[in-house]
Amino acid sequence: MAGGQLSPRQKMINLMYLVFIAMLAMNMSKEVLSSFGFLNEKLVEANIKSDLKNTVAFNGLSQKAAEQKEKYEPLRVKAENIRKLSTDLYNDIEALKSQMTEKLPDKKDYEVMDQSAFLDEYFFDGDGYSKNGDEFVAKIDNYRTSLEKILGPDAKHLTNVSNERFNTSDVTTREGKSKKWLKYHFEAFPLIASLTNLTQIQMDIKTTETEVLSELLQGQLISDVSMTKYEAIVIPEKTAFFQGEMFKGKIVLGKVDPTLKPTSVEINGRNIPENKIEAGQVLLEFPSGNVGENTIRGKFVFMENGKPVEIPILSTYAVVSKPNSAVVSADKMNVVYRGVENPITISIPGVHDNNVTASAPGLRKSTGLGKYILSPETGSEVSIKVSGKLPDGSVVSSGQTFRIKDIPAPTGSVRMEYGSLRMPRESLAKATIGAAIPDFEFDLNLVISGFKVKVPGQATVIVNGSKFDDQAQKALQRAKIGDIILIFDVKAQIQNNSSYKLKNVLPVSIELTN
C-alpha cells in the first residue's frame, strides 16, 4: 500500500484491497495449492534436465574449440559468458526461493503455502518497489541487456525472443490501467504460486541458454574437404557369416561422392579391379575365412595437389558357425508396456521365418517376417520362448525376458500445449482439453471424459467432456486478467481400451491475457 499522506478515499480503497486479498486467500482451495506445488516440481525437474542437456552441449563446443581453436574458440568464449550470466541469475532466484520456504517445516506441504506476506514485504514498499524489489528487476534487466550485448547484431531473432521473455515493462491491465511488472506477477499471490512463477523464470533462463548454444553451433560444423580427413568404413552384407560362406560387403568413405574415384585400392595385399569401384564405394567379395574374428587391411590412394594421399583401411568381421540360439529384440524399447500393443521382432539367423515358433502370454503373430505383437498381462516380467528348425533338421531353442512397465502418467493439455500457458479468455473458453504423454514411444489416442476447472476466488467447476460447459464458461467470465486458471483432475482413457486404467493426469495452468 502507498506510504505518506493519503486521502480518506485512498485509505478506503487500500482497506478494501486488503480485504479482497484476504478473501482470495481464504477461498484458495487446498487442492489448487497442491496442484501449484506439483506443477512447480515438474518445472524443477525439467530445469534439471535442461541443465544437463546444456552442459553436454557446452562440453561438446569446448571439445571442438580444443580441436579447432581458430574456428570454435570465439564461440566457446561467447557461450561461456552467456552460461555464467544465466547461472548467476538462476542461482539468485534459487536463493530467493530458499528464503521463501526457509521457515517452513515441510517444504512440500503446499496446502499451507497460501500466504503472500513474504514477497509482499520483500518486493514492495507501499505503491512502489522495495530495495529488494528494485534489485530483483535490475537483475532481470541486466540479464536481458547483457545477453543482447554478448550475442551481437547477428543474432537479432534470438535477442527479440529473449527481450520478450524477460520484459519487465509495466503491464496494461484489462481495465486499461498501467501496473508495474513485479506487482502484476507477484503481489498478493499465494506463496506456492510465487514459487512456481519464479521456477518458470528459471525455465525461461534454461530455455534461452539452450537456444543460444544451438544457434552458436548451427552452421559451424563445416566439413574439411582434405582427403586426409576421410575415414574408410567397411560395411559387411551382414554382421556374421557361416563357415564356408562367401564374404560379401562394401567399403565406403565417410563422405560419399558419386564423382569420387580413388587412384587405387588395396585390400589384404591385392589390388581391387576398377569395375569393383563404383560411386566412391568399393564392392568386396572373397571367401569369408575361418570361424572367429577376421581382419580387413588395405588403403585408398588419392591424388591431391599432385601428390598421392593414402587413407588406411582397417576393420574386422566375425565368422560364426551355424546358429544355436534365437535373437529376440524389442522394436522400440528394451522393456514392454502394459496397456499397449508392443511390436516385437523374433528371428533366428539362418532360419526361415516359417521354421521359427515363439510363445508367451499375450504374444501373437503380426504381418511381416518375424513380426509379433505382445500385449503384456499381469506381473512384472514376461518371457518369450523361441525355437527354430535348422536346415539340417535339428532344433535350437532359446528365449528372452522383458520387464513390464505401466504407461507413464499423461499430462493435461490445452491446444496441444502443456504446463504453464498464457492465452486470451475467449480462446480458453473454446479450447479443447486434452492429454498426452510427451516423449512416449507410442502414440496413444487419449479420450477425455471430464475435468475440473479452478478459477481464483470461485468454487471448483466439474465438467463432463473435453470442452468448457456453461457453468465453467460463466466462472471463466468472472476471472481477471492475470488470473491463473487451473485445469486438473482430467479424466483420460486410451481409446478402445477401457480396461486399462491410466495414472492420474498432470494439471495444466493458464494465465489469462485479456
N, C-alpha and C positions, 0 to 999 in steps of 0.2 A: 504494500500500500504506500501511497505517496507520503513523504515526511513534510515537516514545516507547517505553515499556516494553511488550514483547509477550511473551505466554506462549509456551512451546515449541510448543504445539498451534497457536496462531495463526501463528507463524512458518512451521510446516509447511504450513498452509493457503495462506499467501501464496506460498510457494515453488511449490506445486502449481499455483496460479493463474497464475504467471508461465510455468511450463512449458506449461500449456494454451494460453496466448496465443501462445507461440512455435510450438506445433504448429499452431494455427489459421492463423497467418501462413504457415507452410511449405506448408500444404495449399491455400491460396488460389490457384487456377489463374490463369495469365496471362490467359486468355480472359475470366474473370469480372472481373478488374481492368479489362480493356479495355472490357468491357460497361458497367461503372460509369462509366468515362470518357465513353463515347459517350452514356450517359444524361445525364450532367452537361452535356454540350454541348447536348443538346436542351432541357434545362431553362434553360440560359443564353439560348439563342435565344428560347425562349418568354417569358422575362423581358424581353428587349429589345422584343419585340412588344407585350407588356402595357404597358411604359413608354410606348411611342409612342401606344398607344390611350388611356392615362390622360392623357397630355399634351394630346391633341386634345380630350378631354372637359373637362379643366380650362380650356383656352383658350376653349372654347365657353361655359363658365359665366362666365368673365371677361368675354367679349364681352356676354353678357346682363346682367351686372352694370353694364357701362358704359352699356348702353342703358336699363336699368330698375333704377337703383341701389337704390331703396327696396325693391323686391321681391327682388332677387337678391344684393345686396351682403353681407348676413349669411351667405348660403350660400357665397359666394366666400371669405369670411374663414375660415369653418369648414373648407372644402375645402383652403385654403392651409395652415392649421395641420396638418391631417392629412397633407397631401402632404410638408410639411417633416419631420414626425415620422417618416413612412415612409422618406423619403430618408436621414435621418440613420442610422437603424438599418440600412438596406440598405447604405449606404456603409461602416459599421463592419464589417459581415460581409464585404464585399468586400475591405476592408483586411486582415482576418484571413486570408482565403483567399490573398491575395497573399503574406503572410508564410509560409504553409504551403508554398508552392511556390517561394519566393524562391531557394533554393539548388539547385533542380533545373535542370540544363542544358537539358532539353527538357520544357516544360510539358505536352506531350501524349503523353509516354511513360508511359502509365498502368500498364504492366506492372512498373515499378519502384516504384510507389506502394503498396507492400504493408506499410509500417511504420506503427506507431501512436504512435511516440515523441513527435512534435511536440506533439500535443494532450494526450497523457498528461502531459507535463511542463508544458504551458501552462495546462491547465484544472484539474489535480488536485494535491493535496498530501496524500499518504497516503490515508486513507479519506475525506477531505473535499475541498473545493474550494480551489484556489489563489486568490490575489488576482485573477488574470485570470479565473478561473472564476466567482468571485463577481460581478465586474463584468459579465461576459457575461450571466449570468442576470438581473442587475439591469436591464440594458438591455432584455431581453425583457419583464420585468415592468413596467418603466416604459412601454414601448410599449403594452402591454395596458391598463394603468390609465389612461394619458393618453388613449388612444383612446376609452375609455368615458366619460371626463370631457368630452371635446370633443363627442361625439355626443349626450350627454344622455339623459334617461329616455325620450324619444320614439322612440329607435331601439334598443329593448331587443332585438329579434330580431338586429340587427347585432352588438351587443355580446356577445350569447350565443355567436354564431359565432366572433367574434374571441377571446373568452375561452377557447374550446375549442382553437382553433388555436395560441394562444400560452400554453397552460397549462404552467407549469414545476413543478407539484407533483410529489411523489415518486410513482414508478411501482410498482405492485404486480406482482411477477414471477409466473411460473407456479407457483412454489413457495409463493406467498402472502407472500413477504418484500417489504419496502419498499426501494426503491432510488432514489437521487437521480436527478432527471430528466437532468442533464447526463451522469452516469455511464452511465445506461441507453442514451443515444443516441450517445455519443462515445468512451467509454473502451475502449481496446484494439481499436478499429476501424481497418482499413487507411486510409491517408491519402486515397486516392481515394474511399472510401466516406464519409468525413467531409466531404470537399469536396462530394460530391453531396448529403449531408444539409443542409449549410449553404446550398447553392443552392436546395434545396427550401424552406427557411425564407424565403429571399428571394422565392421564388414565392408563398408564403403572404402575404407583405407586399404584393406587387403585386396579388394577387387581392383582398385586403382593401381595398386602395385603390380598385380597380375597383368593387367592390360599394358602397363608401361614396359614390363620385362618382355612381353610378347612382341610389342612394337619394336623394341630395340633389336631383337633377334631377327625379325622378319626382313627378308631381303638381304641379310648379311651373309647367309650361308652360300657363298659363291664357289662353284666347283673349280678346282685347279685343273687347267687343261693340259698340263705337262704329263707326258706318258709315264713318268716316274711315280705318279700318284694313282695309277690304275692298279687294281687288285685282281688277280686271276682267281676265278671261282669254278670249282668242279661241281657239276650237277649230275649225279647219277640218275639213271632212269628210275631206280628205286633204292631204298636205303640199305638193303641187304640182298645177297644173291645166293642161290643154292650152289653147292659144289657141282662143277661140271657145266654150269650155265655160262653163256657169253655175257661179259660186262657190257652194258650199254649206258651211255650218258653223253654229256657235252660239257665243254669248258667255255665260259663266257667271261668277259671283262666286267668290272664293276660298273662301267658306263658303256652300255651297248649302243653302237652306232652302225647303221646299215652300210655306211661307206667306209667303215674302218676295216682294214685288212693288214695283218702283220706281214713282215718280210719272210719270216719262217717261224714254225712252231715245232718244238722237240718234246716228245713225251717218252719217258722211260728209255732214252737212248736212241730213239728213231724219229726221223722227220715225218710229220703228218702231210699226206698228199694235198695238193692245192684244192682238189674237188671236195675235200672234207672241211674246208674253211668257208663258212657262209655267214654274211652279215655280222661279222665280229664274233661269231661262235665257231668253236672247233668241235666237230662231231666225233665222238670216240666209239670204238668198237674193237674189243680184244678179249681174249679169254680171261675169265674172272679171277683165276688163280686158286690157291689153296684156301681151306677154311681158316678164318681168322682175319686179322687186320692186314690190308694190303696198301701199299703206298704208290701214289702217282707223283712223279717228279718230272720237271721239264722247264721250259722257258718260252715266253713270247719274245720275238725280236722285232723292233720297230725302228724305222729311220726317223730321227728328229734332229733338225738343224744340221743335216749332213752326217750325223753320227748315229751308230746303232745304239739303241736303248733296250736293255734286256729287262723283262719282267719275270721274276721267278714263279714257277708253278709248284705248289706243294700241297697235297691233300691225301686223305686216307679214306678207304671204304672197307666195309666188312663183308666177308663171305661167310654164310652160315649154312649149316646142314638143314635137312628138312625140318619143318616146324613141329614142336611138341606141346605148344601151348597157344591159347587164344589171345587175341588182342581186343580189349574192350575199352572204349573211350566215350565219355560224355561229350556230345557235340558242342555244348555251350558252357559247360561248367564242370568242376570237379566234385560237385555234390548234385543231388536231385532235390526238387521241391515238391512238397505235398500240396495238392490242390491244382496242379497244372500238369500238362502233358509234356514230359521231358523227352526230347529226341535223343536216341542212343544209337551209336554205330557199333556193330559187332561183326568181326571178321577173323578169320584165321589165315595168315599168309600162305599162299599156295593152294588154298582150298576154296572151291567154288561155293558161292552163297547157298546153292541148293543142297550142299552137303554139310551145312552148319545149322545146328539147332541151339536155341537158347531158351532158358526158362527162369522166371522169377515172379513173385507175387505182383500183379499189376502190369506185367510186361506183355506186349502184343506186337505182332509184325506190322510194319508200315510199308509204304510204297517206296521202292528203290532197293538196290543191292545193299544188304547189311543194315538196313534201316529199321529201327524199332521205336515204339513209344512206351515209356514207363510212367505209370500213374501210381506213385507210392501210396501204400496203405498205412497201417499203424506201425509204431516202432520208430527207432532212431537210425536204423540201418536196413539196407536191402542187399541181398547177394544175388548176382546173376550167374547162373551155371551155364557153361558153354561146352559143346562137344562138336567134333568135326571128323569126317571120314576122309582120310588121305587117299591119294591116287593108288597107293599100293594096298588099300583095303583096311589098313589099321586105323584105330580111332584114338584121337587125342581129346583130353578133357581139361578144362580149366575154369576159371571164374574170376569175378571181381566184386568187391563190396563197396557200396556207395553210402555216404552219410545222407540222411533225410533231414531236411530243414523246412521250417514253416516259411510261408511267404512273408517278407518284411512288412512293417506297418505302412499303409498308404499315407499320403499327405493330401490334405484338403487343397482345393484349387478354385480360383475364380478366373475365368477366361484363360485357363491353362497356365496360370501363374501361381506360384507358391510363396509361403512365408508371410512377409510383411509388404503390403501393397499400398498404392495410392491411386484413387480414381474418383471421378465425379459421382455424386449421389444417383443421378439418372442412369448412368452406366451400371452401377452396382445393382440397382433395382431390377434391371433387365437381364442381368448376368445369370449364367447357368453355373450352379455349384457342382463341382466335380471332385474327383480324387484319382490319384495315380501314384505309382511307385517309381520315382526317378532313378535312373541308372540300374533298373532291374533287368535281368537277362530276358524276361518275357514281356511281351506287350499284352497286358491284361485289359479287357474291356470291363471297367467297373461301373455298375449301375447304382445310382444314388436314389435312395427311397425316402430320405429325410435328413434334416439337420436342425441345429439350434442357432439363433441369432441373438447376440447381446449388444444392445445399444447403450452407451453410458447413460446412467440415470433412469433407465427403463427396465422393466421386467424382461426376463429371457423369453423369446418367442420360439415355440416349437413349430417347425414347418414340415409338412409332408411333401415329398417330391424333391426336385432339384432346382426350383426357382422360388423366389420370394412370393409368398401369398399376400393377400390383402392386409392381414394383421402385421406381417413383417414389413411391408412397404409403409404402413402407417407409422410404425416405430421408426423406420429409416427417415421419414419426412421430418420427424421431430429432432433428429440428430443435428449437431452443429458442425460447421466446417472445422476440420482438425480432429474431430472425434474419431476414436479407433473402434471400428465395428468388428466384432469377433464372430467368426463362423466356426462352430465347434460341434462336437458330438455328431459328425457326419456319418450317416448310415450307408455303408457301401457293401456291395456284394459282387462277386465275379459273375458276369453274365452266363447264363446256362449252367451255373454250378452253385445251386442253393445249399448244397450240403456242406461246403467248406466255409468256416467262419473266419473272416479276416481279423487281424489285430485292429485295435482302435485307431481311427483315422486322426492324424495330427491336425491341429487347428490352423486357420489362416486368418490374418488380421488385415483390415483395410482402413486406411486413413482417408477420410472424405476431403476432397479438394474443393468442392463447391456444393 
